[in-house]
Structures are given as structure tokens and as C-alpha cells.
Amino acid sequence: MKQNHQHSEAILLGLLMKHPIMQDIIHPDVFLTPQYKSMALDVLQWYKQHTDVAAQPQMLFGLVNDKGGEKYSSFTVQSLIDFIEKSIPKTEEEAHGFLAYHLAKLEDERHIAAIKDIVEQAYKELEKGEYNLATFMLKQAPFRFEAKQEDTATLMLKSVEESNGFKTGIKVIDDYAGGWYKGNLLSLCGDTGSQKTRASLWILFNILKANPSFKAVYFEKEMMAKDIGRMLLAYFVGIKNDHIIKASTNIEKEALKIAIKAECEKPEVKDILDRITVIAPTDFSTVADMWKIIDNTKANVWVLDYMSLLDEDSKSTGEKAYTVMDNMKRIKNMVHHTGSFGIILNQLRKGTVEQRINKIPLMDDIEWSGDIKKLSAYVLATFYPSNYHTHASPDYFYLMSLKNRDKKNYTVPLLSQPEYVRFEEAGDQAPDMMNWIREYQKLKEKKESFT
């Protein structure tokens, strides 16, 4: 055990020397071997004068101890130089994977036993070169040696200077709540056929328009990627799905392609399309897959359609509730570490809203609502009255806030054009939400009076 500790400490010392960023992550207390701890303190002292320049192991030559003698033997320093050259990864991506692994190895036997499976699997991923995946897996394990914490006053000031807030591009939300915060989750929930996918695309487009530097990923788990492609065509080019189906001849199809290419070259359309990546169901399975894609694309905002179709990361289980709960926790961890904003689509439990007079969704109607409430900063429900009320106009659509971390809940009334994946803020044009309840109650009472 002691020999394993010394090897891991040598790795951490090498990481500290090779990568200046590690000075804020690797604390001297992690070293149990006196000589390695002494070297680490010398390296950290060196970084105070050379902040962004990697420490050269040669700096340890010639240092003197308290008695005026040689602090480290030439053999020891040369051995360290050779070890660093041979064993320490050169890129920061690899370095973070090795850091997480060897921090775990330095924990005591009890802790190692608790995370043994994670550590062993992570090492296999390191050997295969899957550094991001190994880092993600190891972040699931608690470590004693954390990065140095900022004092509370500094944290408060930075929250103003480096705000993670952003505009949604939806006037009702931005005027009322100021927008949303990165590093958080929005759950978009609704009954079958209530336009969840279309609403999520519309929200995503608005965010990208309001934030010109943002990049986005759309993770599609329910439908084929081509289905999302057709929705993009409807929104950006104005081509409805039935027009594509009806284009039976090659001439008609070629005309459609020419129109599509022309529209996609328009600057306002090209700008949005260049910042969206659509991921097909076959191209990802787990949260770890999503993490790698978000990391590679540098996405600021992403959508998952939808939550319960995501596979388990580490273990198989027959209990779907456990899988969803575990994945929600992993996704929450992912948005914290990537600083991204996630939009997750969820279904309502079958038959819940149909039993209610007004058919308006509530938080407890959502599948796996306990974990959704706990881990989502924001929850929106889609409400499409014409799905339930024959007298309701199909033009009206509502986004209903069921959870809003910073303020009371609100409603976004919209005018809907499902065939074009378009919604328009209705303002005073849309009937008030309570009108649906009152009108439905009147009809119900009138019907009962005849019977």
C-alpha cells in the first residue's frame, strides 16, 4: 500500500511541475511522503514568482536544507526528471484524468473499497485514451483534497462580476425573472402531443438569438435525427412536413433542395444553424457520452429529448426509477462542471391531466417528479388547450412555470403554428389561463343540467 501511495504521489508531483494549473488544485497536504511534500512546497513557492510557467525539475538541484547541506541528492532529482518525462501526460485533458485517478488512489483502504469499481473502470478508460470519460467517472467519487476555496466576500463579488445569467430571448421570462442561470437544469414537461419537442426547439432558437456567442447541442433520443431535420426545415425555410412527403418526383425534390440551400445561406439563418449540433439516438447512450459531446462542442446550452430514454452509465438495473434518479444526479453534476444550461424533456404520467377538470398540468403529474423537483432549478409545463377542450382555439398555447428558483411562478401565453415549429408571444391576445377553467366549468354545468 505504501509503495502504491509513493507512486501516486510521484505522479501528482509530476503533474504539479508539468502543468501550472495544478497549483490551484493539488494541496501539499495530499503528500504523505516527507520528501515529496517538501518538493511540492518548493514547487508551489517557485510558482509564486513564475505563475504561468511550468516548473522545471532542475530547479530542485542545488537547494539547501536547514543545515546548509544539499536538500535533495542529484540522483533523486535526476530520477524525478526521468520519471516526469516518461510518465506525466503532456496535455491538460490527460492530466486531469490522471489527477482524479491518483487522488482516489491516495485515499485510505476504506474509501478505496467504497469506490473500487469506479477507480478500476476509470483506469481502463485512461488506458484506452478516454480521458474525459475517466475524469467524469472519477468526479462521482468524493475526495478529501479539494481545490482551495475562495473567501465568502470574494465569492459574492465574483457573482456580480462574472454572472452566469443569460437572456432567454422570451420577453415574459426576461422581463419577469431576468433570464436563467448557466450551471442549471430546466425540465420541460407535458402530455403526449402537447408540442414539447417543438417548444424546446423554439426556446433553444430564442436563446441562441439572444446570446450570439452561445453554441448548442440537441440530443435526440426519441425520434430519428431526420425528424428534427424536418422541424428545422419548417422553422427556418418554411417547408412543412407534408410538402416533403408530397414531393414524389425528382424534379420536385430538386426544387426543394435548391430552396433549402438558398434559405440556409442567409446570414441570419446560417448563424443559428452553425451554432447547433443535432446528435442522433445512435450516437449517444449515457450521460458520459453527453458529457464528452458537450465538452468537444463547447456547448453553452443543450436539450435532451427525452430523459427516461437515457441509458444507465455504470450499472444495469430493472428499476427504471433508479436509472432516472441516477442519471438526473449525473446530469446535475455535468452542468455544474461544464457551466452549461440543460433543457430536459419529460412526459406526464399517463391519465393524470385527463382526470382533472381544467386539464392544466401540475408538478406531481410529471414522471419521476420527486427527482425533477429536487434537481431542476426551473420546471416548465406545456399546455395546449385544444388537445382537451373542443371549444378552444388551436392557435393558443401556454408555457407554465411550475418551479422557478428565484421568483414566483408565471405563465407565458403564446400563439402557436405547430406546422412551422413557431410560437409567438401573445401578450393580451391569448385568453387568461383561468378563462379555460371558467369556460369548461360552465359547459360542464350546462351539460349536467340537461341530464
N, C-alpha and C positions, 0 to 999 in steps of 0.2 A: 504493500500500500504506500509506504514511504517513497519507494522508487517511482511509482506512478505519479505521486504528488510532485516530486522533483522534476520529472519530465514535463508535466503540465505547467509548472512554474517557469521552466526554461522557455516554453512556448510563449507564455504571457510576457516574459521579459523581452523576448524577441519581437513580439507584436508591438510592445511599448516603444522599442527602439526604431522599428521599421516604419511605424505609422503614427505621426504626431497626434492624430485624432484620439488615439488611445489614452493620452494623458488625462482626458476628462472622464475616462471610463474605468480604467484599471487602477484601483486604490492600493497603496503599499501594504495595507493590512491583509491582502489576499495571499501574500507570500509568507510561508511558514519557515522556509529555509533561511537562516540568518544572512548568508552571503547573497542570495538572490534579493532579499528585502533591502539590503544595503545598496546593491546595484540599482534597484528600482528607485530608491530615494535619490541616488546620484543622478540618474537619468531625468527624473522629474525636476530636480534642481537645475539641470542643464536646460530643460525646456523653458524655464522662466526667462532665460536670455535668448533662446532660439525657438520661439513659439511654433512656427510653421515648418521648421526644417527638421527632417528626420535625424534622430540622434545616431551618431556613428559609434559602434562598439569600441573603436580605437580610443575614444575619449577616456576609457577606463584605464588605459596604460598610464603609468606614472602617478596615479593618485596615491596620496599618502594617508596612513592611518593616524590615530591619536598619538602614537609613539614615534611618529616620524618615519616609519618604515613603509614598504610597498604595500598598498591596500589590497591589491589583487595581483596574483602572480601572472607573469607573461603567459604561462601555459594555460591558465584559466581563461584569460581574456581571448587568446587565440582560439581556444576550443569553442568559446561562445561565438566568435566571429564565423567560424566554420559552420557551426550549428545553425546560426541565423541565415547564412547564405543557402544552406541546404534545405532547411525545414520550414522557414517562415514564408507564408504566401505574400506575393508582391502586390496584389490588388486589394483595395479596401473591402470589396464584396467578399472575397475569400477570407480575409482577415476577420470579419465579423462572425463568419461561420465557425472558424477555429476558436475565436474568443468565447462564444457561447458554449461550445463543447468543453473546452478546458476549464472554464469556470465551474461547470457542472461536475467535472471530474474531481475538483478540489473540495467538494462538499464531503461531509462525513459519511460513514458507511450507511447510516440510517437513511439519510437523504438520498444517497445514491440508489439504495434499494427502492425507494419510493418512485424514482424517475428512471429506473434502469431501462425499461423498454424504450422510453423516449430517447435516451442517450445512445443506446445501441443502434436504433433505427437512424438517428441523425448522423451517426458516424458513417453508416453505409451510404447515406446521401452525400456526405462530404467526399467519400472515396469515388463516387460516381461523378463528382463535379457539380452536384446540385446544391450550391452554397446558399442560395436564397431559401430553398425548401428546408435545409438543415437549420438555418437561423430561425425560421418561422417555428419549426417544431420545438426547438430548444427554448424559445420565448414562452412556451406554455409552462415551463418549469420555473418555480420560484428560486431566485438566487439571493444569497445574503449580501453579496458585494455589488451594490448598486452604484450608479454614477453619482457624483457629488450633487447634492440638492441646493438649489438657489434659496436664498432667504426669502421670506414671505413678501417683504416690501418690494424686492426686485421683481418677483413673480407678478405682483399687482401692476407695477409699471409696465412690464412687458406685455401684459394682457391688453393694454391700450395701444402701445407702440406697434406690436406685432399681432394685431387682431386676426383671428381665424374666421371672422364673419364674412359672408358674401351675400350679394343680392340674388334673389331668385328670378328676377325679371317678371314676377307676377305681382301686380300693383297692390292687391288686397293684402298679400302676405308682407311685402316690403314696407308698405305704409304702416301696417299694424305692428308687426313683430321686428321690423328692421332687416329681415332676412333669416338665414340659417347659419350654423357654425360647422366648419370642417372638423373632422375627427368624430363625427356623429352619424347616427343612422335615422333614416326616415322609413317607416313602414307604410306602404300604400296598400290598403286592404279594400276588398269589395266582393260582391256576389258575382257568380258566373254571368258573363255577358254585360258587366257594368263598365266596360271600357277601361279596365286597369292598364293594359299594355299601351293603349293609345294615350291615356292620361300620363303615363310615365314618360313616354317619348316626348309629349308636349312639354312637360315640366323640364326634361333634360334640355330640349332645344332652347327654352327660355333662359335657363341657367347659362348655357353657352353664349347666347346673345348678350346677356348682361355682364359676362366675365370673359372678355376677348382672349385672355391668356389660358383659360381652362381647357383641359383635354378630358375626354370622356370615354368610358367603355360600357357597352351594353352586353351583358351576359344573358343570352337567351337559352333557357333550359327546357322550355315547354314546346316551342314551335321550331320549325326549320329556320335557318338564317334567312332563306329566301322570303319567308313570310314577313320578317322585319324589313327586308329589302323592298317589298311591295308597299309597306306602310311608309317607308321613306320616300318612295316614288309619289305616293298620294300626297304627302305633305309638301315636298319640295318642287315636284313637277306638275302636280295636279292631275295625275293619271290614276283613275280608280281601278280597283282590282278587277272588276267585271270587264273593263276595257282591255286589260291584258289577256283575259281568258278569251274574249271575242276576237282578238287579233289572230285569226286562224291561218291566214296566208303569209308567205314570206315577205310580200310587199308591205302588208300592214305592220308586220313585226319590225321591218327595217325602218319604216317611218317612225315607229315608236322609239327605236334606238336613237335615231337622229335627233328627235325632240328631247330625249333624255340627256344626251350628250350636250346639247346646246344649253339646256337649263343648268346642268351641273357645272358649266364653265362660268356662269355668272358669279361675280366676286362674292356676293352676299350668301349664295348657296355653297360655293366651293369652300368658303371659310369655315362653315359649320361642318361640312362633310369631312374636311381634312382633319378635324379635331375629334371625330367619333370613330371608334373601333367596335365592330359588332363581332362577338365571339359565339360561334355555333355550339349547339349542345354537345357535339362530339369532341370539341376542343378543350373542354374543362369538365372536371367531375367534383372537385373538392375545394374547400377554402384555400388550401395550399396552392392549388392551380390558379385560383383567382388572385392570390397574393402576388405570385410571380408575374402574372399578366399586368396587374396594376403597377407593379414595380418597373416592369420593362417599358410600359407605355407612358409612365409618369402621369397617370390619370389623376385628376383632382376630384372627379365625380364619376360614379358608376351606378348601374342599375342591374339588379338580379331578378330575372323573371323565370321561375319564382322560387321562394325559399324552400318549400318542402320537397322539391325535386333534387336538391343538392345531396351528394353522397357524403358518407361519413369519412373523416380524414384518417383516423387511426385504428378504429376497431369496428367490427360489424356487430350489429345488434338487431333483434327482431322488434324492438320497441321504437316506433317512429318518433314518439315524443322525446326520447332520449337523444336521438340523432339531431332533431331540430334544436333542442336546447344546447347541445354541444356545439353545433355549427354556429348558432347565434353568438355564443361566447367567443368563438374563434373569430367571427366576423367583427365583433366589437373590438377585440384586440387588434385586428388588422387595420381598422380605420384609425385607431389611436396611433399606431406606429407609422402608417403611411400618410397620416394627415389628410386623408381623402374623406369625401362625403358619400355615403352609400344609400341607395334607394332600393328597398326590398319589397317585392310584390308578394302578397299573401291573400289566400282565399278566406271567405267567411265559412263557418261551419254550415253544413247542409241543413236547410229548412229553418234557419234561425229568424231571418227577417220576414219570411212569409207568414210567420205566426203573429207578427206584430201589426197593429192597425195601420200605422203610418209607413211601415217598411223601411224606416231610417235605421242604418246600422249603428250598433253600439260597440264599445271596446270588447265586451265579453263575447261578442259574436265571432271574433276572429279565431281561426285555428291557432292553437298554441298561444293563446292570448296572454298567459302568465309571463312567458319569456319575452314576448313582443313588448308588453307594457314596461317590463323591467329594463330592457336593454336598448330600446329605441328612445331617442330624445324627442322625436316627433312621430305622430301617427296621423295619417290622413285616410279617410274612407271615401270611396266613390259612391255617389248616389244618383241613379238615373231613373227618375220617377216613372217614365213611360214604360219601364220594364214591369211595373206592378199596377199602375193606375191608368186605366183606359182613357180617362179624360185628360191626362197630362200630355203636354206637347213634347214631341221627341227632340225639340230644339234645346230644352233645358237640362242642365247637368250641374252637379254640385260636388265640390271637394269639401269634405267636412273634417275639421280638426278634432280628433279625439284625444290627442295628447300634444301639448306644446310646452316645452320645458320652461320657457321664460315668461309667458303670459297666458291669459285665459284662452280657451278655445274659440275658434272663429269659423265662418263658412265662406267659401269662395263660390259665388254663383257664376255660371258660365253658359254661353251659348255654344251648342255642340254641332259639329259636322263630322260624324264618325267616318264617312266615306273618304274624307280628306285628312283624317287624323288631326283635325283642327278644333281648337276651342278658343273662344273669345270672351274676355271678361265682360260680364253682362251688366254690372252695376245695378241700377234700379230697374232695368228691363225685366230681369227674372223675378218671378214671384218669390215672396219671402218663404223661407222654409216652413214656417208654421202654417202657411196657407194650405200646403198639401195635407196637413193633419186635419185642419178645419173642414176642407172640402170633402175629404174622404169620410169624415165623421158624419157630415150632412147626408151624403149619399147612402151611407150605411143605415142611418136612422130612417131615411125615407123608404129604403128597401124593406126594413123591418116593420114599418107601419102598414105596408101593403100585405105583409104576411101575418 
